[in-house]
Structure formats: C-alpha cells, structure tokens
Amino acid sequence: MIENRDLWLSLIFEVEGGFTNNKDDPGLATNFGITQKTLSDWRGEAVGPEDVAQLTKSVSESIFLARYWQAMRGDQLPSGLDLYACDFAVNSGPARAAKILQHLVGAEADSFIGPLTMEA
C-alpha cells in the first residue's frame, strides 16, 4: 500500500545501518543497506568503497524505492504483505522475492509481479 511506503523506508534504514566494508561480505562495501554492486548498477559504472561511503540517505532512498519497492509493486500489495515482500526483496533480490510471493499465492513463478500475480 502506498500509505506504507514511508514506514517501510524508515524500517529499512533502521535495520540496515551505516557504512561497512567487510572483506568477507559478498556484497563488498555497504552503506544504508546499498551494496557496492547495487550502487555500481545504479550509476552504470564501477564504484569503489569510497563511493559507497559517500552515499547519501537520499540516493539510497531512491534506489530502495526504484529497485525494491516498485519492483515488488509495494504500492499495490495489501498492507503488511507489502512490508514483508519488499523487505525480503532487499535481502534476497527482487526476482527471488517475486518468485517466492508467486509460489505462495499460487501464481506462475516468473519473477515479475504483474496483473496475474496481483489478482492471485
């Protein structure tokens, strides 16, 4: 539900924390929950840990909304399901989260939340 968008963002920022650069983390450098790979994809060019460290909360919010909330159609999902599905998308990737949601509602698991998934 669109009414839950700001709540979801605040929860994401609360649990994801600030900058880390753990060499054992497959996501590499991370800030506000945005990984170095995600930021590189967002910018369309390779970025380094210093770019991730300088990431602003505002840019992180734009990435979360575009890459996770909108990909999962958070504005249209029922209240509660929107929060869980979009949170899962942040942690597992939107394609996997979409497939799991589709499996749960009995829709074809094609990684895309479209009209048939929404109907189900």
matplotlib code that plots the C-alpha trace (Angstrom):
import matplotlib.pyplot as plt

x = [0.0, 1.2, 0.5, 3.1, 6.0, 7.5, 7.1, 8.9, 11.8, 12.2, 12.3, 14.9, 17.1, 16.7, 17.9, 20.4, 22.7, 25.6, 28.8, 30.7, 33.5, 33.9, 36.2, 34.3, 30.9, 30.0, 28.3, 31.6, 31.3, 27.7, 26.1, 22.4, 22.0, 23.1, 25.9, 28.8, 27.4, 23.9, 25.4, 27.5, 24.4, 22.5, 25.2, 26.0, 29.7, 32.0, 32.3, 34.7, 34.3, 34.9, 31.8, 29.7, 31.0, 29.9, 26.4, 23.7, 20.5, 18.5, 20.2, 19.8, 16.0, 15.8, 17.5, 15.3, 12.1, 13.0, 14.8, 12.8, 9.5, 8.4, 9.8, 7.6, 4.7, 4.6, 2.1, -0.5, 0.2, -2.1, -0.9, 1.5, 2.4, 3.9, 6.3, 7.4, 7.7, 9.7, 12.0, 12.6, 13.4, 16.2, 17.7, 17.3, 16.8, 13.5, 13.5, 13.7, 11.3, 8.8, 9.1, 8.5, 5.5, 4.1, 4.6, 2.8, -0.3, -0.4, 0.7, 3.2, 6.7, 8.2, 10.0, 7.7, 4.8, 2.3, -1.5, -1.9, 0.2, -1.7, -5.0, -3.9]
y = [0.0, 3.4, 4.5, 2.1, 3.3, 5.8, 3.2, 0.6, 3.1, 4.0, 0.3, -0.4, 2.4, 1.4, -2.2, -1.7, 0.7, 2.7, 2.1, -1.3, -2.7, -6.3, -8.2, -11.4, -9.9, -10.9, -7.5, -5.8, -2.2, -1.4, 1.8, 2.2, -1.4, -0.5, -2.7, -1.7, -3.8, -2.2, 1.3, 0.4, -0.9, 2.2, 4.5, 2.4, 2.3, 0.6, 2.3, 1.7, 1.6, 5.3, 6.0, 3.7, 5.5, 8.8, 7.5, 9.8, 8.7, 10.5, 8.5, 5.3, 6.0, 6.5, 3.1, 1.3, 2.7, 2.0, -1.3, -2.9, -1.2, -0.5, -3.8, -5.6, -3.3, -2.3, 0.5, -2.1, -5.0, -5.4, -3.8, -6.0, -8.1, -5.0, -4.6, -8.2, -8.7, -5.6, -6.3, -9.8, -8.2, -6.1, -9.2, -11.8, -9.7, -8.7, -11.7, -14.3, -12.4, -12.2, -16.0, -16.8, -14.5, -16.0, -19.5, -18.6, -17.1, -19.9, -17.8, -18.7, -18.1, -15.9, -13.3, -10.5, -9.1, -8.5, -8.5, -12.2, -12.2, -9.2, -10.9, -14.1]
z = [0.0, -0.9, 2.7, 4.0, 1.7, 4.3, 7.1, 5.0, 4.2, 7.9, 8.9, 6.2, 7.3, 11.0, 10.4, 7.6, 9.4, 8.1, 6.2, 6.4, 4.4, 5.5, 3.1, 3.8, 2.8, -0.8, -1.2, -0.5, 0.9, 2.0, 3.2, 4.3, 3.0, -0.5, -1.7, -3.9, -6.7, -6.4, -6.4, -9.5, -11.3, -10.3, -11.6, -14.7, -13.8, -11.4, -8.0, -5.1, -1.4, -1.1, -3.3, -1.1, 2.0, 0.5, -0.5, 0.9, 2.5, -0.2, -3.0, -1.0, -0.7, -4.5, -5.0, -2.5, -4.0, -7.6, -7.3, -4.5, -3.6, -7.2, -8.5, -6.0, -6.6, -3.0, -3.6, -4.8, -2.4, 0.6, 3.9, 5.7, 2.7, 1.1, 4.0, 4.2, 0.4, -0.1, 2.9, 1.5, -1.9, -0.2, 1.4, -1.4, -4.5, -6.1, -8.6, -5.8, -3.6, -6.5, -7.2, -3.5, -3.4, -6.6, -5.2, -2.0, -3.9, -6.5, -9.5, -12.1, -10.7, -13.4, -11.2, -12.4, -10.2, -12.9, -13.1, -12.7, -9.5, -8.2, -8.9, -7.1]

ax = plt.figure().add_subplot(projection="3d")
ax.plot(x, y, z, "-o")
ax.set_aspect("equal")
plt.show()
